[in-house]
Amino acid sequence: MTGRGGLRVAAEKSAVVVAVVGPCASGKSTLVAALKAAGYDARHPAQEHSYVPDMWQRLVDPDVLIYLDVSYEAYRQRRPKDDAGPEYLEMQRARLAHARANADLAVDTSELTAADVRAITLSFLDSTPVIEPGP
């Protein structure tokens, strides 16, 4: 887990903007749906497809940034018809480097279930101290 420091987190879950980034098949869509169901304002800024290093920040400017990763083996299991090769994941990781360096939470989802990722993330969000925005 890495942090950006000074999280801007509001008192209500619905006021907390959470961005979820990561390579394809890492579980972003599933986690965003789970976070929305839990009451968070969760978004996926599609950073893995952008050459702009801080697109996640420009599009969402989140209070919390979550980075999900996945191994090539897990990627192939999750997307058996996708034959992009390991270079594809490496290209996406390069595009995600800025987001990864600034993530508040990083989770390798390769050997985790969607429920595991949800539990880890909600535990992190629930344990993050509430800091009201300053003037």
Secondary structure, DSSP 8 states (H G I E B T S, - for coil): ----SS--B-SSGGG-EEEEE-STTSSHHHHHHHHHHTT-EEE---GGG-SSTTHHHHHT--SEEEEEE--HHHHHHH-TT----HHHHHHHHHHTHHHHHH-SEEEE-TT--HHHHHHHHHHHHHHS--B----
